[in-house]
Amino acid sequence: MPHAISLAYSVCALLFNSTCGEAGRLLIAQNSTMKSSVFAGPTSLAVKPFALAMAAVVLGIWAPSAYAEQQELPTVTVQGSRVTSGVALDAEAGTATRLGVSVKDVPASVEILTQEAMRAQGSRTMVEAVEKAAGFSGGFTGGTPGTFSVRGFTNNGVAFLHNGVRIPGGTGMSSRNMDVANFDRIEVLRGPASVLYGEGAIGAAVNFISRTPSRKQAPFEASYAFSSFNSHRLHAGTGGPVKEGAAYYRIDASLNDYGSHVEDNRSRLERLTGSLLFTLAPSLDLTLEFDKMRDRQKNAYWGTPLVNGRIDPALRRVNYNNLNDDRFAADTTWLRANLSWTPNAQWEVRNQLYHYDSYRDWRNVENLTYNAGAAPTVTRFSWGDLDHDHQVTGNRTEALHKGSLGALENRLAIGMDVNATRFATARNGFPAAPQTVDAFNPAPGSFAAATPINRSPARRVGIDQWSIFAEDQLSLTSALKLVGGLRHDRFDVNWTYFDLAGAPSESKTYSANSYRAGLVYDVLPNLTLYASYATAVEPGGTLLLLNRNQSQLALSRAKQWEAGLKQGFWAGKGEWTLAIYDIVKTNVFVPDPVNPANRLPVGRQSSTGAEVSVSLRPTRQWTLDANLALVNARFDDFSEGSPPVSRNGNTPTFVPEAVANLGVRYAPDAQWEFGTWVRRVSTVHTDNANTVRLPAYTTLDLGATYKVSKRLEIGMRVRNATDALYAHWAYRPQQVMIAEPRTYEASVRASF
């Protein structure tokens, strides 16, 4: 196995300019076949993208001979089509339940985006991928590189999971706009998910699942794409046996170095994932996982000010964060050890030990105001210099029993999760220091010249949490199943506020119960109806950044009723799902009318809606995927300002009333495939008063793929083909994030 180990070391050195351990160097030094390789030593992180693409090709040519030295593999013929539909009713719903049942047996709205589906849809990042799921609208801001709105809720209302692990404290704190190349799939559970993952996740939970080892030899895959704004995207990966019957591996590396329509802005995403699967005994497996992510931005885009409440096309490319000493970076490491024990057909026991370590660092000017006049200007202010030092260590143990309760078939899952979070941040307090620049041609500036105030320790936070949970599915008849879940969370939070006189400390213990109950009824073998009731809890904001006067507030609470159907039809050529729901969230935090700096948990917010997804494969040549989500979200009891002004009946920010997706693919023969994706998002408001709104938009993506051979394909893609001008999110009510204009991409993908 020396070649595979050398490959792992070389990719690590290539992407991360890392020593990857002295042992890795010794292995390469001992491997004479690698001495003349272009990867014989660490490569600078600034290596040109074209060189990376060539390196992937060299690896692809070399890799087969390396595997051949180990063993001769028999020829295997696989028949079947790629899974590219999110309506996969027979797939196991691992994110939506721990009972080991399929999507159609879960009384909730579930969607699975496979790697094949994301590739076919042209998704590059997790924001682009998740937006294809029913009801999601997504975007990014400088401080939150990935955020979503669904079922009327945003920010902490949508939980992010990494291989089933949620980072406590708030979604926005840990979100990164990750490249999807390293994912095996993304699973989406709409509706409250606290019964599975604790506080947060009132609107949905999104689980990003990495590729893992297979017990069969996987081909070496390499892909490269070049697109507008001198953008480059590269992925290389492979996996298979280290020793047949004993150990298996998977390794993937990706690099996304891309420009932007915004001047002086460039981003770089780097990721290396690797895992080893050990068969310790016929019923006992151990998987060790490593995940390294780094992202960098030059002059991060913090938005464009509106002009008279509208997007001015003349400002589409202007970047007001054009500083010569800016910083925007994150460095994240995940380590996981998964133990799976199946002593017999009735029992499955799983344990996951995990550690997360992330350092995020940025220095930018963040707030912008447009000033009209004969020579328009923009005032930029709020100069932020800060960092986040963030660690989470935890362990989750769960057991699944498949047996009976009397004469009735029953599945029972029980478990416990314990974790500890440590968080520290230094910041400069975001001094205003207004600075006026030309609206159309802002002169480059300097952060250091704008403000002499540098970062200093601001706060330290510790969260110690334990949870116990249980799920059960009781088959009342062969067609009718009763499903229930219960979870108890207890977490102790301690804050120390170094930015206040005397560095005062606060502490609070939260205790919460969440549950879900539902019925699943198979009206026909291919038609299932369900109904469920679920609850969830959520802090008023991220626990890691609560001000001292917010630290003693109670949790927000939510409840949801949902009903729906899931059906396969047309002799397996079609599938569709329908869900209708009603969610009520109480203890919504609102400003104290007497002291607006304080917040009171007295508000109420609700949403009702419907979602439908359809997948059709009428012939071998045609595939159609479509979804539509409608939501009526509103504030029921909400006031803000001094004196307080009622916002009752208004729509919460960034919540579109309708989101629709339509994807059509046509493959006239074995070589060609053509695809189009149309997306429609209705109007959203950027303020609680509903006085500022972003107009609805429609985008059109086009793509074509030509298979040169079974192992090589080339592609072309046009995104936003109509060059629609729209904003996908807003940093402030009058400061919006303008989406990319029309872009072009050419790609090549090979397997060896």
C-alpha positions, 0 to 999 in steps of 0.5 A: 500500500505504499503508493496509496499512502504516498498519494495521501501525503502528496495531496495533503502537501499539494493543497495545504503546504503541510508536512503531514507528519514526518512519517509521510516524508519517510514513506515517500523517500522510501518509495523509489517510484515516487522520487522523480514525481512532481509530488516528491516534496511539499508544493507551495499553496500558491501553485497555479490552478493549471499545474494542479489540473495537470497534477491530477492527470499525472496521478490518474495515469499513475494510480492504476499501476499502483493498484495493479501492484497490489492485486488483479481485480476481476472485471465487474459489470454494473447495470443501472442508472445514476440516482439524480432525484431528491425524491428517493423514497426507498433510500434510508433516511439517516438524517431524519431518524435513527431507526434505520428505515426508508424515507417513505416510513418517516412522518416528515419531509425528507430530501436527499441530494446525492453526489450524482444529483449535485453534479448533474444540476451543476452545483459547485457549493453547498449553497447552490446545492441546497437551494435545489431542495424544495422551499430553500432560498439561500445566500451569504454575507461577509460574516455568514458564508452560507445561510438559508431560509425555509418554512419561514425561518432563517439563521439559527432556524436552520441547523447545519450538521457535519456527518450527523454532528451539530455544532452547539451555539448557533448555525451562523457561527460555523457555516462555511460555503463549502465545495460539494466535491467532497460530499457523498450526499446532502440530506435535508429534514424540513421542520423541527429537528430538536428531537434529533439534534437539540436546540435550534433547527425549527425550520430544517436540518441540513446534513453534509455527509462526506464520502467514506470507504467502500469495500470495493475498489473505487476508480481514481476520479479527477475533474477540472473546471474553468469558468468566468472571472478566471475561476478554477475548480479541481477535485481528485479522489479514490478509495478501496482496500488497503488489505482485503477483508481488514482495512479500506480507505477513501481520500478526496481533495478539492480546490476552488479558486474563483474570481467574482463579478465584484472588483478586487474580490477573490476566494479560495476554498481548500478541502482534504477529507480522508477516512480509514475503515477497519474490520475489527471483527465480522460484526465490528467496524471502526472508521477514522475520519479526517476533514481539513477545510481552509477558505480565504478571501481577498477583499471579501464582498460585504454588499452593495447599498441600495439607491432609492430602495433599488439595485443600481446596475451601475454599482453591480461590480463595485467593491467598497471593502477594497483594502490593502490590509484586509483579512478574511480566513477560516481554518477548520479541522474535524476528527471523528471515530465511528464504531459500529457493532452488529452482534446479531440481526436484532441489535446495532450499536454505534458510537461516534467520538468527534472533535472540531477545531476552527479558527476564523479571522477577519478584518473588514469595513462592513457597513455602507450607506449611499449618498445621492447628489451630483457626484454620488458617494458611499459612506463606509463605517463599522470597521471590524477586526475580530477572530473566533477560536472555537472547539467542540469535543463530544461523544454520541452513543446509540443503540437500535433494537429491531424486535417485537412488542408482543405480537407487533413488530417494533424498532427502538433506538436509544442514545446519549450525547455529551459534548463540550464547547469552548469559544473565545473571541477578540474584537475591536468593538466595530468603531464607526469611523465614517469614511466617504468614497466615490460611489462608482470608483472608490479609492483603495483604502487601509484598515489601519488608517481608518481606525487605530483601534485594534482587537482585544479579548472580548469574551470567553464562553463554555457550553457543557451539554448532555442529552438523552434521546429515544425513538420508536416505531411500532407497526400496529398493522403491516400498513400502519406504523406509530412513530415517536421520539423524545429528547431531553437536553441540559446545557450549562453555559458560562460567559466571561465578558472581558470587554466590560469593566471588571470582566463580569461572568454570567452563567445559566443552565438550560433544560428542554424537552423535545418530542415528535409523534406521528402516524405512517399509513401505507394506503397502497404498496406505493402510496404512503400518508403521514401526519406528525406533531413535533416540538423544538427549542432555540436560543434567542441568538447564538449562545456564543455571542449573547450580550450580558443583558441577554444571557438570562433569557429563556429559550424560544419554543416551537411546535409544528403540525405536518401532514403529507403523502409520498408516492411512487407511480408509473411503474417506478418512473415517477415519484412525488411528495406533498407536505402541508404544515403549520408552525408556531414559535413563541418567546420570540425575542423583542427589544425592551420598550423601556431599554431597547438594548435589552430583549424580552421573550414575549413575541410570537411568530408563525408560518403555514405552507405547502411543499410538493416535489416531483421526479419523472423519468418517462423514457430513458432519454428524459428526466424531470425534477420539479418542486414548489414551496408556498409559505405564509409567514408572519409576526403575530406578536412583535413590536420594536423601537422606542416608542414600540411600533407593532409589526404584527402581520408583517412577514419576517425578513428573507422569507419568500412566499414562493420558491420553485425549481424545475430541472429537465435533462435530455440524453438523446444517445449514450454520449450526449446529455443536455440539461436546464434548470429554472429557478423562481424566488418571490419577493422578500423583505429585508426589514421587519417593517416590510418597507424595503424589499428585494424583487422576485427573480428568475434564473436559467442555467444551461448545461451540456455533457459529452462522454468521450468514453466510459472514463472521460467526459467534457462539459459546458455550462452557462449559469444565469443565462438571462443575466438577471440582476438580483440580490440573494440576501442582505447584510443590512436592510439597505445593503444587499448581496448582488448575485453573479451575472451570466457566467460560463464554464468548461469542464473535464472529468475522468476516471481511471 
